[in-house]
Amino acid sequence: MNALTAMQLLPDVQAQADFRKQRIDAVGVKGVRYPVVIHSGAHAVATIASFSMNVALAPEIKGTHMSRFIELIEAHGSHLDLAGLRALVFEMLERLDARSGSITLRFPYFVSKAAPVSGVNSLLDHDVEWCGSVDADGQFALRVRVVVPATSLCPCSKQISAYGAHNQRSHISIAAEIRDSISIEELIAIAEASASCEVYGLLKRADEKFVTERAYDNPKFVEDLVRDVAHALDQDARIGGYLIEAENFESIHNHSAFARIERIGPEPAATRASRHLHVAAADGVNGALS
C-alpha cells in the first residue's frame, strides 16, 4: 500500500458540515487580474481582465474551495470567447459541486480605427464586461456590456444660435442579454451609429474638420442616443433584454445629462416550450390527485 502523502493527511475544513443551515447565494473570489486574449468575431485582442467568480453554497457545507477558482483561470482563462466563457462557467460548477454560479470579466478592449479622411490608424479603448451565469434550474444566461465614447451635439443649441452649437463627449453604455453570438465590435458600431459623430484616438486637421461638420449636421439629444440604440437592438434577434444608458458630459453646464432605457426581452421559444411542458405535466398530476 502506498504511504499517505502529507497533503492527503491534511483535513479539508471547508467540506465540514455547518450547523447553522444557512444557504449562501454567492461565495467566491473577485478582483483577480489576469492576462487574457479576448476573441470577438474575427478579432483577437490581448488585454488584462478582472475576474469575479462565485457559486452558491449548500446550507450543510461550511465553505467553498477558493483555490479551485484560481486553478480554473490558470487552466482555461488565457484565451476566451463567449462559447469559452459558457464552458468555463459549467466547469466551475462541476469542480465546486455547485448548482448555480457566475463568472464576470471586466476588461479594456482596444479597437483599431482609421481616421475618416487621412486614414491614419490609432487604438481606441472601450470598457467591456462579459458575464455568464447558471441559475438553480441549470439555465445559462449571458450578458455583454460595452461603454462607448462618442460625440453629441445639441439640436436646441444649433437651432437657436446664429452660429455654432455646443457639443460634448458622451458615454453610451449597452448591457444586453445575448442569445446568439455577437461581437464586441457590432455592439460598439450600434452605439457609434446613434451618436452625432464617432470619436478617434488620432486625428489630423482634415479629420478634425470632418468630425466637427459631421456632428453639426447630425445633432442628437441624450434622449435620441438611447432611443436610436434601442431601435437597433429591437431589430436584432440575437438580443434579449437590454439596459441602455447615455451620459453627456455637458460643455456648458457643470453637470451631466443622462437617459436610460431598460427592456425585458421576450422569452426564448425553447424556454417557453419547456415551461409549457412543465405546466402541462403539473396539471396532469393535479388532475390525477383530484
Secondary structure, DSSP 4 states (H G I P E B T S, - for coil): -PPPPHHHHS--GGGSB-TT---EEEEEEEEEEEEEEEEETTEEEEEEEEEEEEEEE-TTB----HHHHHHHHHHH-SEE-HHHHHHHHHHHHHHTT-S-EEEEEEEEEEEEEE-TTT--EEEEEEEEEEEEEE-TT--EEEEEEEEEEEEEE-HHHHHH-SS---EEEEEEEEEEEESS---HHHHHHHHHHHSSEE--S---HHHHHHHHHHHHHS---HHHHHHHHHHHHHT-TTEEEEEEEEEEE-SSSSSEEEEEEEEPPPPPHHHHHHHHHHHHHHHHHHHHH-
